[in-house]
Amino acid sequence: MKKLNILLLLTVVTLAACKTDKKPETASEPLAEAQPEAEQPTDFNALLDASPRHQEWVTLESNGRELYTFVVYPEKADKAKTVIAIHENRGLNDWARYFADQLAAKGYIVLAPDLLSNAADGIKKTTDYKNSDAARDGIYELKPDAVTQDLDAVFTYAQKMDAATGEVAVVGFCWGGSQTFRYATNNPDITEANVFYGTAPEDAEAIKKIKAPVYGYYGGDDNRVNSTIAKTDSIMKKAGVIYETVIYEGAGHAFMRRGAEADSDAANKKAHDAAWVRLLDKLK
């Protein structure tokens, strides 16, 4: 009996110890909050597939090879003004084609040439490069005069389109913005040059050849590009060429692409939306 009482006593002590050792919940150790799911990258290709507008690839002859050009038609009854859209330094990617489609939604025929077409062995289009860095390397192998010839081929095609009015404007982004500025020095017949965060040619004599107004769109935090604006403005004024610029505060380089992403920050999104409004006004 005595052994039984001792055994019972030990059991009670053990249970009490277990209760005492249990770590109490305190206010200093809150439960982990559920984290919101990160935004998925925007699938621009899927958005293109869902577009009601007619899209097609046309093949032009330029520089002794085939130049592939993405064309989007607006849904309208009468003839439309044409816009040549020049891609960034990563080539004609899904966003560049999506931009073309969105501009066509506003009533324009848009031609977006893939300037990396047949630029190297085994490369028919931008999408044949293994990644965007490889495409960028390919861009910087292109010769300026060859780019001009390609754009001339697209311009000639645009002027002859049955559905077009014959008016041709140009818009370009990043490297394509610089090419837009440069093309304005080579083609006096474009109606406007819309330069998104691109730099101007440094040749003052070339600038004098520009006949079309040049409209610049720049991100406030794009230090490299913006450092060239004052000099460009001075040269353009001396040449008597219209050069109107807008700087979107807080936005960075490539804000048109970055601002179209679902996970865009507020400054790039605001710049993207405001620049769209201005672009459409200048294209009228």
Secondary structure, 3 states (H helix, E strand, C coil): CHHHHHHHHHHHHHHHHHHHHCCCCCCCCCCCCCCCCCCCCCCHHHHHHCCCCCEEEEEEEECCEEEEEEEECCCCCCCEEEEEEECCCCCCCHHHHHHHHHHHCCCCEEEEECCCCCCECCECCHHHCCCHHHHHHHHCCCCHHHHHHHHHHHHHHHHHCCCEEEEEEEEEECHHHHHHHHHHCCCCCCCCEEEECCCCCCCHHHHCCCCCCEEEEEECCCHHHHCCHHHHHHHHHHHCCCEEEEEECCCCCCHHHHCCCCCCCHHHHHHHHHHHHHHHHHHC
